[in-house]
Amino acid sequence: MAEFAHVQRTTKEVGGKVCTFRSLLEYRWAVWTQLRKEQGIILEWWFEDPECLLELETKKFKNKKLYLPDFTILTPEGKYELEETKGYFPAKDYTKIRLATEQYNAPITLIFASLNDHSKNSDIRAQYARAKKLEPFLKRIIWKADRDIFRPIKHLFEI
């Protein structure tokens, strides 16, 4: 079981919305998402919108699971997409995202601050392997958001 005491919760206003983020990764993704909205790339976004709570059913035992995506995105085409940020990617989250891809018609993007298969840490390699298994079912995976997205816009973050 992972320990999350080191994760810094923060309440910030982004695009006129006051949100309590469980991590700086979520906050930074919200800033990036607001920037996409301001540029007309997306129409709207919601953070952990209770109206987007998905009820999932496992295949074997028909157990019910709930999944609340981090971000719900409304595209200019009027379609909804889900975006999930992950600082840590345990097996239970793999299961929920896999079930969501099978049971709902909303493309999912999985976002990591920085995840690769070259780590000496076996737990990180296992997280990478889980994400890699999901890749065919997702819209995309952003493996290194810190480098590829956040670094060029770091001046927008109020930390």
Number of C-alpha atoms within 10 A of each C-alpha: 4 7 6 9 7 7 11 11 14 14 12 16 13 18 14 8 11 11 17 15 19 14 17 17 20 24 25 24 22 24 21 19 22 21 17 15 19 13 10 12 14 18 17 18 22 20 21 18 13 10 9 16 12 16 15 21 16 12 9 6 7 9 9 10 13 12 16 19 23 19 23 22 21 18 16 13 8 11 12 16 18 22 23 19 21 19 15 16 18 17 12 9 15 16 15 21 21 18 18 23 16 12 13 12 11 18 16 26 18 19 23 21 22 14 20 13 14 10 12 8 9 11 13 18 16 16 18 21 14 17 23 13 11 18 16 10 16 17 15 15 19 16 18 15 19 19 11 13 15 19 10 10 14 14 9 12 13 11 10
